[in-house]
Amino acid sequence: MKQRVIVYGDIHGCLREFEKLRKKIKPHKKDIEISVGDFLNKGPQSLKTLRYIEKNNILSVVGNNEEKIVKLYKRYKKKGKKAFDGVRESEKKLVKKMGRRDYHFLKSLPYYLKIDNLTVVHGGIRLGLRLDKHLSKEDRRSLTLLRFYNKALEPIPYSDKENRYKFWSELYGGREGFVVFGHHPFPKPKIEKWAIGIDTGCVYGGKLTAIIFEKNNKGVTTRHYTLINQKAVKKYFC
């Protein structure tokens, strides 16, 4: 049986759909399973999803929602209930139920994972960024949040709709290999020459998507892959 690299899109606590998707794929022991991050928050079973991922030895990069919950947990431990000003009720419940083990698991997540010529990030890889160099705070921020550029090729906030020029993956030239990313929900996977976005909005009533590559002694066969998805049971978050 050939070894596979299986990468899952943004789960956002949709554990039921995640379990169904894994049953379709039937991972075996030598497969490498990776989450693109944002496996918690917004959906119905965030903490159970976190623990399910850890229990099943599924790798993950950090998403902006994991970063958010790590910061909120630290604040809660210092300030108590005052830390929850302006925070969603579901996030309060998640942080209150988290243990130190959960916190340390989230804190340990890397900003990117490389398997031979395959790279997994949550958001994107900024133009000119080299992952083998020291990552600044701004570099790390782009890896979790990058979406669009303006015409001056500057990253812009998602809210700045008037100045959108290109999505980052449309300009990415393959410096860091073939990239699988999440973060921005698309109706179907966004396929480029050197990258693919697989967040298909499960938590918003869309689908949970996985991409499957074969791996051999020459690397990961990124030019050939299989996409499998699982439709959301319902719309969990607006």
C-alpha positions as CSV (number, residue, x, y, z in Angstrom):
1,M,0.0,0.0,0.0
2,K,1.4,3.4,-1.0
3,Q,2.0,6.1,1.5
4,R,-0.3,9.1,1.2
5,V,-0.2,12.7,2.4
6,I,-3.7,13.8,3.3
7,V,-4.4,17.4,3.9
8,Y,-7.7,18.6,5.4
9,G,-9.3,22.1,4.9
10,D,-10.7,24.3,7.7
11,I,-12.7,22.1,10.1
12,H,-13.8,24.8,12.5
13,G,-15.2,22.3,15.0
14,C,-17.3,20.4,12.5
15,L,-16.2,17.1,14.0
16,R,-19.1,15.1,12.6
17,E,-18.2,16.0,9.0
18,F,-14.5,15.4,9.8
19,E,-15.1,11.9,11.0
20,K,-17.3,11.1,8.0
21,L,-14.6,12.5,5.7
22,R,-11.9,10.3,7.3
23,K,-14.2,7.2,6.9
24,K,-14.4,7.9,3.2
25,I,-10.6,8.2,3.0
26,K,-9.7,5.4,5.3
27,P,-6.3,6.6,6.4
28,H,-3.8,3.8,7.3
29,K,-0.9,3.9,9.8
30,K,1.8,5.1,7.4
31,D,-0.2,7.9,5.9
32,I,0.6,11.5,6.9
33,E,-2.5,13.5,7.9
34,I,-2.3,17.3,8.1
35,S,-4.8,20.0,9.0
36,V,-4.4,23.5,7.4
37,G,-5.4,25.0,10.7
38,D,-8.6,26.7,11.9
39,F,-9.8,23.3,13.1
40,L,-11.5,25.0,16.1
41,N,-13.8,27.9,16.7
42,K,-17.2,28.9,15.1
43,G,-18.4,25.3,14.8
44,P,-20.2,23.0,17.3
45,Q,-17.4,20.8,18.7
46,S,-14.2,22.7,18.9
47,L,-12.6,21.2,22.0
48,K,-13.6,17.6,20.9
49,T,-12.1,18.3,17.5
50,L,-8.8,19.5,19.1
51,R,-8.6,16.4,21.2
52,Y,-9.6,14.2,18.3
53,I,-6.7,15.6,16.2
54,E,-4.2,15.1,19.0
55,K,-5.5,11.6,19.7
56,N,-5.2,10.5,16.1
57,N,-1.7,11.9,15.6
58,I,-3.0,14.3,12.9
59,L,-0.5,17.1,12.2
60,S,-1.6,20.7,11.9
61,V,-0.3,24.2,11.2
62,V,-1.6,27.1,13.3
63,G,-4.5,29.0,11.9
64,N,-5.6,32.5,13.0
65,N,-8.3,31.0,15.1
66,E,-5.9,28.8,17.1
67,E,-3.7,31.9,17.6
68,K,-6.8,33.8,18.8
69,I,-7.8,31.1,21.3
70,V,-4.2,30.8,22.7
71,K,-4.1,34.5,23.4
72,L,-7.6,34.4,24.9
73,Y,-6.6,31.5,27.2
74,K,-3.5,33.3,28.4
75,R,-5.6,36.4,29.1
76,Y,-8.3,34.4,30.9
77,K,-5.7,32.8,33.2
78,K,-4.3,36.3,34.1
79,K,-7.5,38.4,34.3
80,G,-10.3,35.9,34.8
81,K,-13.7,36.9,33.4
82,K,-12.5,40.4,32.5
83,A,-10.7,38.7,29.6
84,F,-14.0,38.0,27.9
85,D,-15.1,41.5,27.2
86,G,-16.4,41.5,23.6
87,V,-15.8,37.8,23.1
88,R,-18.3,35.4,21.6
89,E,-20.1,33.1,24.0
90,S,-18.9,30.0,22.2
91,E,-15.3,31.2,22.6
92,K,-15.8,31.8,26.3
93,K,-17.1,28.2,26.8
94,L,-14.2,26.8,24.8
95,V,-11.5,28.6,26.7
96,K,-13.1,27.8,30.1
97,K,-13.2,24.1,29.2
98,M,-9.7,23.9,27.9
99,G,-6.9,22.4,30.0
100,R,-3.2,23.1,30.1
101,R,-2.6,20.1,27.8
102,D,-5.0,21.6,25.2
103,Y,-3.3,25.0,25.5
104,H,0.2,23.6,25.1
105,F,-0.9,21.5,22.1
106,L,-2.2,24.7,20.4
107,K,0.9,26.6,21.4
108,S,3.2,24.0,19.8
109,L,1.6,24.2,16.3
110,P,4.1,25.4,13.6
111,Y,3.4,28.1,11.1
112,Y,4.1,25.8,8.2
113,L,4.8,22.2,7.5
114,K,7.0,20.8,4.7
115,I,6.8,17.3,3.4
116,D,9.5,17.1,0.7
117,N,8.2,19.4,-2.1
118,L,4.8,20.0,-0.5
119,T,4.2,22.9,1.9
120,V,1.1,23.4,4.1
121,V,0.2,26.8,5.5
122,H,-3.0,28.3,6.8
123,G,-3.2,31.6,5.0
124,G,-0.5,32.1,2.4
125,I,3.1,32.8,1.6
126,R,3.9,36.5,1.0
127,L,5.9,37.4,-2.1
128,G,9.6,37.1,-1.5
129,L,9.2,35.3,1.8
130,R,11.7,32.4,2.4
131,L,10.6,29.9,5.0
132,D,14.2,28.8,5.7
133,K,15.0,32.3,7.1
134,H,14.1,33.8,10.4
135,L,10.4,34.6,10.4
136,S,9.5,38.0,11.7
137,K,6.2,38.8,13.4
138,E,4.9,40.2,10.1
139,D,6.0,37.0,8.3
140,R,4.1,34.8,10.8
141,R,1.1,37.1,10.5
142,S,1.1,36.6,6.7
143,L,1.3,32.8,7.0
144,T,-2.0,32.8,9.0
145,L,-3.9,35.8,7.4
146,L,-2.7,36.5,3.9
147,R,-5.4,36.7,1.2
148,F,-5.3,39.6,-1.3
149,Y,-2.8,42.1,-2.8
150,N,-3.4,45.6,-4.2
151,K,-2.0,46.8,-7.5
152,A,1.2,47.8,-5.8
153,L,1.6,44.2,-4.7
154,E,1.1,45.1,-1.0
155,P,-0.9,42.7,1.2
156,I,-4.2,44.3,2.1
157,P,-6.8,43.5,4.8
158,Y,-9.7,41.3,3.8
159,S,-12.1,44.2,4.5
160,D,-10.4,46.4,1.8
161,K,-12.5,45.3,-1.1
162,E,-12.0,48.4,-3.2
163,N,-8.3,47.8,-3.6
164,R,-8.2,44.1,-4.3
165,Y,-6.1,43.1,-7.2
166,K,-5.0,39.5,-7.0
167,F,-5.3,36.7,-4.6
168,W,-1.9,35.7,-3.3
169,S,-1.9,32.2,-4.8
170,E,-2.4,33.7,-8.3
171,L,1.0,35.4,-8.0
172,Y,2.9,32.7,-6.2
173,G,5.7,31.2,-8.3
174,G,6.5,28.0,-6.5
175,R,9.6,29.1,-4.5
176,E,8.5,26.9,-1.5
177,G,7.1,24.0,-3.6
178,F,3.5,23.2,-4.1
179,V,1.4,24.9,-1.4
180,V,-1.9,23.7,0.2
181,F,-3.7,26.4,2.2
182,G,-7.0,27.2,3.8
183,H,-8.3,30.4,5.6
184,H,-10.3,31.8,2.7
185,P,-13.5,29.9,1.9
186,F,-14.2,29.2,-1.8
187,P,-17.3,27.4,-3.3
188,K,-14.8,24.8,-4.7
189,P,-11.0,24.4,-4.3
190,K,-9.0,27.2,-5.8
191,I,-6.5,25.5,-8.1
192,E,-3.4,27.3,-9.3
193,K,-0.2,26.0,-10.9
194,W,1.8,26.1,-7.6
195,A,-1.0,26.1,-5.0
196,I,-4.4,25.0,-4.0
197,G,-6.9,26.4,-1.5
198,I,-9.1,23.8,0.1
199,D,-11.3,25.7,2.5
200,T,-14.7,25.1,1.1
201,G,-16.7,26.6,4.0
202,C,-18.0,23.6,5.9
203,V,-18.8,25.7,9.0
204,Y,-20.8,28.1,6.7
205,G,-22.9,25.3,5.3
206,G,-20.5,24.3,2.5
207,K,-18.2,21.3,2.4
208,L,-15.2,19.9,4.2
209,T,-12.5,19.1,1.6
210,A,-9.4,16.9,1.7
211,I,-6.6,16.6,-0.8
212,I,-4.7,13.4,-1.1
213,F,-1.2,13.0,-2.6
214,E,0.9,9.9,-3.0
215,K,4.4,9.9,-1.6
216,N,7.4,7.9,-2.8
217,N,11.2,8.0,-2.4
218,K,11.4,10.9,-4.9
219,G,8.9,13.1,-2.9
220,V,5.2,13.9,-3.0
221,T,3.6,13.7,-6.4
222,T,2.0,17.1,-6.3
223,R,1.0,17.2,-9.9
224,H,-1.5,14.3,-9.3
225,Y,-3.9,14.4,-6.5
226,T,-7.4,13.4,-5.4
227,L,-10.0,15.7,-3.9
228,I,-12.7,14.3,-1.6
229,N,-15.3,16.3,0.3
230,Q,-18.1,15.9,2.9
231,K,-21.1,18.1,2.8
232,A,-21.9,20.0,5.9
233,V,-24.9,18.8,8.0
234,K,-26.1,22.4,8.3
235,K,-24.9,26.0,8.4
236,Y,-23.3,26.5,11.8
237,F,-22.0,30.0,11.5
238,C,-23.1,33.1,9.7
